[in-house]
Amino acid sequence: MRPAAALAERLGLPVRDLDLLQQALIHSSYLHEHRDLAAGHNERLEFLGDSVVSLAISDVLYRRHPDDDEGVLSARRASIVSTAGLARLAGRLGLGEYLLLGEGEAQRGGRLRPTLLASAFEALVGAIYLDLGYLAASGFVTSLAAPEITSDRPLGALKSPKSRLQEYTQRLSGERPQYRLLDAVGPDHDKVFRIEVAVGGRIIGMGQGHSRRVAETEAAARAIETLRSQPGDLAEGEAGAPELAEFGESEPDFEDAPSLRWAAAPADRREAEPWIEMDVGILDVGPQAGQGEGADEPTDSQPAGEDHRS
């Protein structure tokens, strides 16, 4: 069975164009090594899916959180459509195991790499949009992201670790965190960066990743954990540093779920597995444009979006 057919079966979506779904799973490294087996990679679909994801999440957040201003809504959206957020959604699908990667990329752990997973998820959404229409694609995205969409976490918990660390340290001492590159090891295509972060000359966190941005983010998260665990270093009256933005201690194992039949699952199964089976209607966001009579039919409308990696 082709990866596309296996994924379609697992998703439970009425996929009509398996070739298009297959293209969404093809990384450029695979095309480079198998030009005779693949007509193209997934980057054009990724471009399209980026806009679909952004509009779907923006729309449902606008309706779900009527009292939030633009800044809070933007923070909520960023926590979902960031690279880490989309990689989390891809992880719920087990998407990495279906990707077609070049041999070198696969050996370097590409199936678990957040940037690669986020891009593949966007490509998947782009393929669903072209095949089944916007309502199907947006319903798929919002159902999968239901835990984040329905979260009522305060704004501070939605910001990135770097933003929260800087706001916190400036409030305490007026100091800005300083990030320093310790080393960058490995070939250019698979380099690992190690970063330390210091405040007032004191090192409070270290991180590593396949880019400086990822390494700095991890270092900031470690720094927040350090400040939380050492209350003596906090200003008088402070209860602790801002919590890391997490949506629960753990997530259900996709292997335990029969499929992602979010559109056709019986009500009892939706209640038993809310993160998998939740229909967008359960989010209680009110009617959406284009829904109503004939809403199950695919549409050809194309949304506008923004680059979540800016």
ChimeraX attribute file (.defattr): number of C-alpha atoms within 10 A of each C-alpha:
attribute: neighborCount
match mode: 1-to-1
recipient: residues
	/A:1	6
	/A:2	11
	/A:3	17
	/A:4	21
	/A:5	17
	/A:6	11
	/A:7	24
	/A:8	19
	/A:9	16
	/A:10	17
	/A:11	18
	/A:12	16
	/A:13	19
	/A:14	14
	/A:15	18
	/A:16	12
	/A:17	15
	/A:18	17
	/A:19	13
	/A:20	20
	/A:21	26
	/A:22	24
	/A:23	23
	/A:24	30
	/A:25	29
	/A:26	24
	/A:27	22
	/A:28	17
	/A:29	16
	/A:30	22
	/A:31	19
	/A:32	14
	/A:33	14
	/A:34	13
	/A:35	10
	/A:36	8
	/A:37	9
	/A:38	15
	/A:39	11
	/A:40	17
	/A:41	21
	/A:42	24
	/A:43	19
	/A:44	15
	/A:45	26
	/A:46	22
	/A:47	17
	/A:48	22
	/A:49	28
	/A:50	24
	/A:51	20
	/A:52	26
	/A:53	28
	/A:54	23
	/A:55	19
	/A:56	20
	/A:57	23
	/A:58	20
	/A:59	17
	/A:60	23
	/A:61	22
	/A:62	17
	/A:63	16
	/A:64	17
	/A:65	17
	/A:66	10
	/A:67	10
	/A:68	15
	/A:69	10
	/A:70	10
	/A:71	10
	/A:72	17
	/A:73	19
	/A:74	17
	/A:75	17
	/A:76	26
	/A:77	24
	/A:78	21
	/A:79	22
	/A:80	22
	/A:81	24
	/A:82	18
	/A:83	19
	/A:84	18
	/A:85	18
	/A:86	24
	/A:87	26
	/A:88	20
	/A:89	19
	/A:90	23
	/A:91	21
	/A:92	20
	/A:93	22
	/A:94	19
	/A:95	20
	/A:96	23
	/A:97	14
	/A:98	18
	/A:99	24
	/A:100	23
	/A:101	23
	/A:102	18
	/A:103	12
	/A:104	12
	/A:105	18
	/A:106	15
	/A:107	10
	/A:108	11
	/A:109	10
	/A:110	19
	/A:111	21
	/A:112	17
	/A:113	16
	/A:114	21
	/A:115	19
	/A:116	17
	/A:117	25
	/A:118	25
	/A:119	24
	/A:120	27
	/A:121	29
	/A:122	30
	/A:123	28
	/A:124	25
	/A:125	27
	/A:126	28
	/A:127	29
	/A:128	28
	/A:129	25
	/A:130	22
	/A:131	21
	/A:132	20
	/A:133	19
	/A:134	24
	/A:135	23
	/A:136	22
	/A:137	23
	/A:138	23
	/A:139	20
	/A:140	25
	/A:141	21
	/A:142	23
	/A:143	23
	/A:144	24
	/A:145	23
	/A:146	21
	/A:147	17
	/A:148	19
	/A:149	21
	/A:150	14
	/A:151	12
	/A:152	12
	/A:153	13
	/A:154	12
	/A:155	15
	/A:156	17
	/A:157	19
	/A:158	24
	/A:159	20
	/A:160	18
	/A:161	24
	/A:162	19
	/A:163	13
	/A:164	22
	/A:165	24
	/A:166	18
	/A:167	17
	/A:168	21
	/A:169	20
	/A:170	14
	/A:171	12
	/A:172	14
	/A:173	12
	/A:174	13
	/A:175	16
	/A:176	16
	/A:177	24
	/A:178	15
	/A:179	19
	/A:180	15
	/A:181	16
	/A:182	13
	/A:183	11
	/A:184	17
	/A:185	12
	/A:186	10
	/A:187	8
	/A:188	9
	/A:189	8
	/A:190	13
	/A:191	14
	/A:192	18
	/A:193	21
	/A:194	22
	/A:195	24
	/A:196	23
	/A:197	23
	/A:198	19
	/A:199	20
	/A:200	12
	/A:201	10
	/A:202	10
	/A:203	15
	/A:204	18
	/A:205	22
	/A:206	23
	/A:207	22
	/A:208	22
	/A:209	20
	/A:210	20
	/A:211	14
	/A:212	20
	/A:213	14
	/A:214	21
	/A:215	22
	/A:216	27
	/A:217	22
	/A:218	23
	/A:219	26
	/A:220	29
	/A:221	22
	/A:222	21
	/A:223	26
	/A:224	24
	/A:225	18
	/A:226	15
	/A:227	20
	/A:228	17
	/A:229	12
	/A:230	11
	/A:231	14
	/A:232	11
	/A:233	13
	/A:234	17
	/A:235	13
	/A:236	9
	/A:237	6
	/A:238	11
	/A:239	10
	/A:240	18
	/A:241	20
	/A:242	18
	/A:243	15
	/A:244	17
	/A:245	18
	/A:246	12
	/A:247	13
	/A:248	8
	/A:249	5
	/A:250	7
	/A:251	12
	/A:252	11
	/A:253	11
	/A:254	15
	/A:255	10
	/A:256	7
	/A:257	13
	/A:258	12
	/A:259	19
	/A:260	24
	/A:261	22
	/A:262	23
	/A:263	18
	/A:264	12
	/A:265	16
	/A:266	11
	/A:267	11
	/A:268	10
	/A:269	14
	/A:270	19
	/A:271	12
	/A:272	11
	/A:273	12
	/A:274	17
	/A:275	19
	/A:276	26
	/A:277	26
	/A:278	28
	/A:279	22
	/A:280	21
	/A:281	13
	/A:282	13
	/A:283	18
	/A:284	11
	/A:285	16
	/A:286	12
	/A:287	10
	/A:288	13
	/A:289	9
	/A:290	13
	/A:291	11
	/A:292	9
	/A:293	7
	/A:294	8
	/A:295	13
	/A:296	13
	/A:297	13
	/A:298	16
	/A:299	16
	/A:300	13
	/A:301	12
	/A:302	14
	/A:303	14
	/A:304	12
	/A:305	17
	/A:306	13
	/A:307	11
	/A:308	17
	/A:309	10
	/A:310	5
